[in-house]
Amino acid sequence: MQKRFFELDFLRGIAIMLMIFYHILFDLNYFAGFSFELWSGVFWIVGRTAAFIFIFLVGVSLTISYSRARVKIAGFSLFKKYFLRGFKIFSWGLLVTTVTYLFLPEGTIYFGVLHFIGVSIVLAYPFLRFRYLNLFLAAIFVVIGFCLKQFVFGFSYLLFLGFTHEHFYTLDYFPIFPWFAVVLLGIFFGNTFYAGGQRRFLIPDLSAKLKPLLFIGRNSLLIYLLHQPILTAIILSVMFCS
């Protein structure tokens, strides 16, 4: 079994906890009539920080996985490994789309974080061998994303890239421009500090003291999929019983 780096699981656990906190506030607004300001200020920063950490770690983890996998496999077999991984996560995103379309149609998630991560795993494959090139490309994605945000378009079939139409609303949206820049930054970081799939810096082993967060970080996808139904059930139960 390949060694996991506790610091990455720790950061992923932090991101999940921040995300759950943000979603608790969102659900209280949506279902219980609270009015937390989630689109600006401190709570907005909490939500964006969770997303940034989680997506950044996608890039870092891809470099570690790629460095280890290419020792054993190469060519199409190596690409297939990441295509199937991306397709699996994208499929979970399609499930989220279906659920939100049926139960929250006004905020249907068409290209949320799971869709984005699934596509990004495949898109990132050609860049996993590079380091500084990813910094340059990340800047381009940010600039294009900023430019796209200034406009609205009369079509919706390029939502995944960042082309939004008038009155567009969704509960979760992570377009390729600019968010793929964060994946590219993670690839640069991974190829710098975890080159060859090995940690290239010294850090005290704190894993024994961080077990709860490490557990959350290791099971982040499962927790992401389950936390909203659980939160919604709890909030609606409390409202019904009060």
C-alpha positions as CSV (number, residue, x, y, z in Angstrom):
1,M,0.0,0.0,0.0
2,Q,1.4,3.4,-1.0
3,K,2.2,5.8,1.8
4,R,-0.2,8.7,2.4
5,F,1.1,12.0,3.5
6,F,-0.8,13.0,6.7
7,E,-0.5,16.8,6.0
8,L,-2.5,16.4,2.8
9,D,-5.2,14.4,4.5
10,F,-5.2,17.0,7.3
11,L,-5.7,19.9,4.9
12,R,-8.4,18.0,3.1
13,G,-10.1,17.4,6.4
14,I,-9.9,21.1,7.2
15,A,-11.5,21.9,3.8
16,I,-14.3,19.4,4.5
17,M,-15.1,20.9,7.9
18,L,-15.2,24.4,6.5
19,M,-17.5,23.2,3.7
20,I,-19.8,21.5,6.2
21,F,-19.9,24.7,8.3
22,Y,-20.7,26.8,5.2
23,H,-23.4,24.3,4.1
24,I,-25.0,24.4,7.6
25,L,-25.5,28.1,7.2
26,F,-26.7,27.7,3.7
27,D,-29.3,25.1,4.7
28,L,-30.5,27.2,7.6
29,N,-31.1,30.1,5.1
30,Y,-32.8,27.8,2.6
31,F,-34.9,25.7,4.8
32,A,-35.3,27.6,8.1
33,G,-35.6,31.2,6.9
34,F,-32.3,32.5,8.4
35,S,-30.5,35.3,6.6
36,F,-26.8,34.7,6.9
37,E,-24.8,36.7,4.3
38,L,-23.1,33.9,2.3
39,W,-22.2,35.7,-0.9
40,S,-19.8,38.2,0.6
41,G,-17.8,38.8,3.7
42,V,-16.4,36.3,6.2
43,F,-18.8,33.4,5.4
44,W,-18.1,33.8,1.6
45,I,-14.4,33.6,2.4
46,V,-14.9,30.4,4.4
47,G,-16.7,28.8,1.5
48,R,-14.2,29.8,-1.1
49,T,-11.3,28.8,1.2
50,A,-12.8,25.3,1.5
51,A,-13.2,25.0,-2.3
52,F,-9.7,26.4,-3.0
53,I,-8.0,23.9,-0.6
54,F,-9.9,21.0,-1.9
55,I,-9.3,21.7,-5.5
56,F,-5.6,22.7,-4.9
57,L,-5.1,19.3,-3.3
58,V,-6.6,17.6,-6.4
59,G,-3.6,18.9,-8.3
60,V,-1.1,17.9,-5.6
61,S,-2.5,14.4,-5.3
62,L,-2.5,13.9,-9.0
63,T,1.2,14.6,-9.2
64,I,2.0,12.1,-6.4
65,S,-0.3,9.4,-8.0
66,Y,1.2,10.0,-11.4
67,S,4.8,9.8,-10.2
68,R,4.1,6.5,-8.6
69,A,1.9,5.0,-11.3
70,R,4.2,5.7,-14.3
71,V,6.8,3.4,-12.7
72,K,4.4,0.5,-13.3
73,I,2.4,1.5,-16.4
74,A,2.7,3.9,-19.3
75,G,1.0,5.1,-22.5
76,F,-2.7,4.5,-22.9
77,S,-3.0,2.4,-19.8
78,L,-1.7,5.3,-17.7
79,F,-4.1,7.7,-19.3
80,K,-7.0,5.2,-18.9
81,K,-6.3,5.1,-15.1
82,Y,-7.0,8.9,-14.8
83,F,-9.8,8.9,-17.4
84,L,-11.7,6.3,-15.4
85,R,-11.1,8.1,-12.1
86,G,-12.3,11.4,-13.6
87,F,-15.3,9.7,-15.1
88,K,-16.2,8.1,-11.8
89,I,-16.2,11.4,-10.0
90,F,-18.0,13.2,-12.8
91,S,-20.7,10.4,-12.6
92,W,-21.2,11.3,-8.9
93,G,-21.7,14.9,-10.1
94,L,-24.4,13.7,-12.5
95,L,-26.2,12.1,-9.6
96,V,-26.0,15.5,-7.8
97,T,-27.5,17.1,-10.9
98,T,-30.3,14.6,-11.0
99,V,-31.2,15.0,-7.3
100,T,-31.1,18.8,-7.4
101,Y,-33.2,18.8,-10.6
102,L,-35.9,16.7,-8.9
103,F,-35.9,18.4,-5.5
104,L,-34.4,21.8,-5.9
105,P,-35.1,22.7,-9.6
106,E,-34.6,26.4,-9.2
107,G,-31.0,25.8,-8.2
108,T,-30.1,22.7,-10.2
109,I,-26.4,22.0,-10.1
110,Y,-25.2,21.6,-13.7
111,F,-21.5,21.9,-13.2
112,G,-20.6,21.8,-9.5
113,V,-17.4,20.8,-7.8
114,L,-17.7,17.1,-8.5
115,H,-18.3,17.7,-12.2
116,F,-15.4,20.0,-12.2
117,I,-13.0,17.7,-10.4
118,G,-14.0,14.8,-12.7
119,V,-13.2,16.8,-15.8
120,S,-10.1,18.3,-14.3
121,I,-8.5,15.0,-13.6
122,V,-8.7,14.2,-17.3
123,L,-7.7,17.7,-18.4
124,A,-4.7,17.7,-16.0
125,Y,-3.1,14.6,-17.4
126,P,-1.0,16.3,-20.1
127,F,0.4,18.7,-17.6
128,L,1.4,16.3,-14.8
129,R,5.0,16.1,-16.2
130,F,5.6,19.8,-16.0
131,R,6.3,22.3,-13.2
132,Y,6.7,26.0,-14.2
133,L,4.5,25.7,-17.3
134,N,1.6,25.2,-14.9
135,L,2.2,28.6,-13.3
136,F,2.0,30.3,-16.7
137,L,-1.1,28.4,-17.7
138,A,-2.8,29.1,-14.3
139,A,-2.4,32.8,-14.9
140,I,-4.0,32.4,-18.3
141,F,-7.0,30.5,-16.9
142,V,-7.5,33.2,-14.2
143,V,-7.4,36.1,-16.8
144,I,-9.8,34.3,-19.1
145,G,-12.1,33.5,-16.2
146,F,-12.1,37.1,-15.0
147,C,-13.0,38.3,-18.5
148,L,-15.8,35.8,-18.9
149,K,-17.3,36.9,-15.6
150,Q,-17.8,40.4,-17.0
151,F,-20.3,39.1,-19.7
152,V,-23.5,37.2,-20.0
153,F,-24.2,35.1,-23.1
154,G,-27.3,34.0,-24.9
155,F,-26.6,30.3,-24.7
156,S,-26.1,27.8,-21.9
157,Y,-24.1,24.9,-23.5
158,L,-20.7,26.3,-22.5
159,L,-21.6,26.7,-18.8
160,F,-18.8,24.3,-17.9
161,L,-16.3,26.7,-19.3
162,G,-17.7,29.8,-17.6
163,F,-20.0,31.2,-20.2
164,T,-23.1,32.1,-18.1
165,H,-26.4,33.4,-19.4
166,E,-28.7,36.0,-18.0
167,H,-30.5,35.1,-14.8
168,F,-28.3,32.0,-14.4
169,Y,-28.6,30.6,-10.9
170,T,-27.3,27.4,-9.4
171,L,-26.4,26.1,-5.9
172,D,-22.9,25.1,-6.9
173,Y,-20.8,26.2,-9.8
174,F,-17.1,25.7,-10.6
175,P,-16.4,26.4,-14.2
176,I,-13.1,25.4,-15.9
177,F,-12.2,29.1,-16.2
178,P,-10.9,30.1,-13.7
179,W,-11.0,27.2,-11.3
180,F,-8.7,24.9,-13.4
181,A,-6.0,27.4,-12.5
182,V,-6.1,26.1,-8.9
183,V,-5.6,22.5,-10.1
184,L,-2.6,23.7,-12.1
185,L,-1.2,25.5,-9.0
186,G,-1.5,22.2,-7.1
187,I,0.3,20.4,-9.9
188,F,3.2,22.9,-9.7
189,F,3.3,22.6,-5.9
190,G,3.2,18.8,-6.1
191,N,6.0,18.5,-8.6
192,T,8.0,20.9,-6.5
193,F,7.5,19.5,-3.0
194,Y,6.5,15.9,-3.7
195,A,8.6,15.2,-6.7
196,G,8.8,11.5,-7.6
197,G,5.9,10.8,-5.2
198,Q,8.1,11.5,-2.2
199,R,7.9,14.4,0.4
200,R,10.9,16.7,-0.3
201,F,10.8,18.6,3.0
202,L,11.0,17.8,6.6
203,I,7.9,17.9,8.9
204,P,7.2,16.4,12.3
205,D,4.9,13.4,12.2
206,L,1.7,14.7,13.9
207,S,-0.6,12.0,12.5
208,A,-1.3,10.5,15.9
209,K,-2.6,13.8,17.2
210,L,-4.7,14.5,14.2
211,K,-6.6,11.3,13.7
212,P,-10.2,12.7,13.5
213,L,-9.3,15.2,10.8
214,L,-7.1,12.6,9.0
215,F,-10.1,10.2,8.9
216,I,-12.3,13.0,7.5
217,G,-9.6,13.8,4.9
218,R,-9.2,10.2,3.8
219,N,-13.0,9.8,3.4
220,S,-13.7,13.2,1.9
221,L,-15.7,12.0,-1.1
222,L,-18.1,9.9,0.9
223,I,-18.5,12.7,3.5
224,Y,-19.2,15.2,0.7
225,L,-21.9,12.9,-0.8
226,L,-23.6,12.2,2.5
227,H,-23.4,15.4,4.5
228,Q,-26.0,17.4,2.7
229,P,-28.8,14.8,3.0
230,I,-27.9,14.3,6.6
231,L,-27.9,18.1,7.3
232,T,-31.2,18.6,5.5
233,A,-32.8,15.7,7.4
234,I,-31.7,17.1,10.7
235,I,-32.8,20.7,10.0
236,L,-36.2,19.6,8.7
237,S,-36.7,17.2,11.6
238,V,-36.0,20.0,14.1
239,M,-38.3,22.4,12.3
240,F,-41.1,19.7,12.2
241,C,-40.7,18.9,15.9
242,S,-40.5,22.5,17.2
